[in-house]
Structures are given as C-alpha cells and as structure tokens.
Amino acid sequence: MIPQAFDYYAPTSVTDALRLLRQHGDDAKLLAGGHSLLPIMKLRLSTPQCLIDLGRISDLRFISESDDGSLAIGAMSTYHDIKNSALVQARVPALAEAAGEVGDVQVQNKGTIGGSLAHADPAGDFPALALALNFELVTATTRSGRTIAIDRFFRDLLTTALRPNEILTEVHIPALPAGTGVSYQKLPNKASHYAVVGVAAAITVGDDGVCTEARIGVTGAGPTAVRARNTERILKGKHVDAAVIRRAAKRAGANVEDLNDDLHASAEYREHLTTVFAARAIEEALSRAG
Amino acid sequence: MPNEISVTVNGTRHTSSVEPRTLLVHYLRDELGLTGTHVGCDTSQCGACTVVVDGSAVKSCTVLAVQADGSEVTTIEGLAQDGELHPVQEGFWEEHGLQCGFCTPGIIMTLHQVLDEQPDPSEEEIRHSLAGNICRCTGYQNIVKAAQFAAQRMQE
C-alpha cells in the first residue's frame, strides 16, 4: 500500500514549519513519528496534499527539568527517549515505564509524545497518562503561542483543541506532590499493542493515610481519553482500602459515555475492562504513594 | 514532485530521486535491490520490514524514504563482514532460529539494536523486545535461544 502523492517539506525550525503550515493551510498535515499518520495515508483515509515533517527540528527533541521540579519534554521526543531518560525515570518513573509498553521497540523508536497527543487516537496510551499527570501543552503559531490544560485538550474522536495553524511544541509535567504514586495499566491488543482499555492513576496520600488528590485517566474505552471524575471523587478524602477501590473502580467503567464497540471488544466488555484496570492502576499507584 | 535524497546503506552512499510517497522498504527493495528486507503485513505490526536507521530499529513500511535522507541505514545484507556472519546471524544458524525464514531479517535487525543497548538481556527482556516481530512458524523458542547465543558471543 502506497499513500496518494503529496509534496514533502522538512523544515529545520519551528518558525519555518509554521510558515509552511500557514502557506499550505488545510492541504497540509504535520508529520511527527508517522506511525499513526502514515498507516491511515496508506489506507487513503487521509490524503493530504503536503506533509511538513517535524523530524528535523532538533529544538523539539529534549527533556529538561525546571527549578520547581516540573519536567519539560519536547514534542518530538520519542517513547524511546522518554523510556531511557534518567530524568523521567527519577521524577515520573511510571511515565518511563509506560513509554516502554507503547507498541513495541520499533514503534517506540519512531512514535513521539507530541504526535500521540495531537493525533488523539482513542486507543493511545499517553492520553490517559497525560490526564492523570495533568500535562500542560505548549503550542506555537506564527503570531504567538499558548498553554493548553490537558483537561481542555481532548475534544472528540481524533479531535483536539489544537487549531489548524498551531504546532504542539512541548509538554510540561508538573512536579508530583509528595506522597504521590502513579501507575498505568492496560490490556494491550495482541497484534498492535494499542490499549483495548488503559487506565492511568495518580494518587496522593497524606501522612494520615488519607487520599488528598486523585486523577484517573481512561483510554481505549470511548471516542477520546477521559478522566474518571466519579472514581476520583470516591477516592478523595478517604482511607483507601480494598472496598473503596472496588467501589471507585466500578464507577470508572460505568462512567464512560459512548463506549467503543468493535471487533476488539464489545461495549459491555470494555466497561468491565475499565473497572478491572482502574482497580489495578489504583492499587499500584497507592502502593507507590507515600 | 520528486525529492533528491542521499542515504548511506550498508556503508555505501546512494543519491536518488524519489517520490515523497515512496516507503523506505520499497526504496531499499525496488530501487537498491536489497530484497533481504521483507514486506509482511504492510501495516507496521509484523516487523518483517525492520531495518536499522541511525542505530534505531524501525519498520521500514512505515517510514518514508525521504525521512531517511542523510541517514545511515543497515539492512540484513550489511551485517556479515568479509564472509563472517554477524553474531546474531550465527545465533540463528546455530540454534535453528528459523523455519521458513520470512520473519528472520526483521528479527535480526531488531535484536541488533536490543543487544546494542542491553548486552546481557534476560529471557523475559528478549521476549518483550521482540513484541513487534511476528513469526508464524511459531519458532519463538529457538529465536530466543538464538538471541541468547548472540548475546554471549558478543561478550566474548
């Protein structure tokens, strides 16, 4: 399978990429790692007239730490970069672990954090982690840029808050409060390793053992990754024991609207999986908290 | 509009004019005649098309040839030196790591990177690292042995 013909540009700066994007408008698509875009172009589900490859913009590939302990990850950083980053391993080990569970070795070498979020595949792994870890997304346009809170980013199936003239340049991950544990648990599709359902949990526990903050991101279940807010509400303010986990996780499954129903899993099974993997993620996050 | 690219494949520099939509695997096979790299599923799942680009194993059915402009590419044809098999190839020979052999070049190229980064992997690490390479002869047992053989040989 070969994509329909297109023109190809490989700018070396964000400024040049933005200029090309403005010039080509709706005819253009941004190419990151290409492991979502090229497959759909081969199927001719997407037929852009022009590709703007961000792969040669070295400014978009970095991982750094700020004084306040937050991490900044360039949008073109690959899963391989994130998995092997000593900084990520030290600050948010669950994110490094999760990067090593995306697809496979070859996919991890090409796939990028920015590409995953901007593409917003309903079965992508990082959207769930982004919600649990409260990512802030930094973008650029020819005029200026902005920061988008992750809670306002995923709009619908393959649809985000990014505007057509906007490039996602970096991701900020706020420092985790003391006593926070994070876990990502998924059922991978056997062939693609996409998440049939995946749940990321970031849970903060105080000295008295009470849960003070909980963010749960669910992917794979519905048209877009969502927070399981009812589950979070049940956890917060409680000593989380097995009974609380069971009750909270059940709400994660019951709470996704428009459950996906396809050949990989029925809607009913996905709801069940969401409950199962929410419980596993909460349990592991708790064991890592404190 | 064709683009001019310059790619070093197995140590030889090639300058070619390619359509942007040309996939790297087709460039290697059809343009350079390096047919050791196979096209299996064509949907970036089976790993038969795996080659090493600038040290990273990639599925060449999901990379454009233009993306490899300026890169160093190693294919299965580039591993043996002066008639001597690469240790990973030797492992497949010694441990009977293949039956039909269709998936073998891709698996060898993946292991090339894996052993480069982790010279002494556990059996579990080897199996996990081969998640993106599918063998339909069900020969994984001996593929793992081949990888272990190679890891040991490369440390000697």
Contacts between the chains, C-beta under 8 A, distances in Angstrom:
chain1	res1	chain2	res2	distance
A	1	B	42	5.5
A	2	B	21	5.7
A	2	B	22	7.7
A	2	B	23	6.7
A	2	B	26	7.5
A	3	B	21	4.7
A	4	B	21	7.1
A	5	B	19	6.5
A	5	B	20	7.6
A	5	B	21	5.5
A	6	B	20	5.8
A	6	B	21	6.2
A	7	B	1	5.5
A	7	B	20	6.5
A	8	B	3	5.9
A	8	B	20	3.5
A	8	B	64	7.2
A	8	B	66	5.1
A	10	B	66	7.3
A	10	B	69	7.3
A	31	B	67	7.9
A	34	B	62	6.2
A	34	B	63	6.7
A	34	B	64	7.2
A	34	B	67	7.1
A	35	B	44	6.1
A	35	B	62	5.7
A	38	B	44	7.9
A	38	B	62	5.1
A	38	B	63	7.7
A	38	B	64	7.2
A	39	B	43	6.1
A	39	B	44	6.0
A	39	B	62	6.5
A	42	B	42	7.3
A	42	B	43	7.7
A	51	B	20	6.9
A	51	B	64	8.0
A	53	B	66	7.6
A	53	B	67	6.4
A	55	B	67	6.1
A	80	B	56	7.1
A	103	B	131	8.0
A	103	B	132	6.7
A	104	B	47	7.3
A	104	B	131	4.2
A	104	B	132	2.7
A	104	B	133	7.8
A	105	B	57	5.9
A	105	B	110	5.8
A	105	B	113	6.9
A	105	B	114	6.6
A	105	B	129	5.4
A	105	B	130	8.0
A	105	B	131	7.3
A	105	B	132	5.7
A	106	B	44	7.8
A	106	B	47	6.4
A	106	B	50	5.8
A	106	B	57	5.1
A	106	B	58	5.5
A	106	B	59	4.8
A	106	B	110	6.6
A	106	B	132	4.7
A	107	B	44	7.1
A	107	B	59	7.6
A	107	B	132	6.4
A	109	B	56	4.0
A	109	B	57	6.2
A	109	B	58	5.6
A	109	B	113	7.7
A	110	B	56	7.8
A	110	B	58	5.7
A	110	B	59	7.8
A	110	B	62	7.3
A	110	B	63	7.1
A	191	B	45	5.2
A	191	B	134	7.9
A	192	B	45	5.8
A	193	B	131	6.4
A	193	B	132	7.9
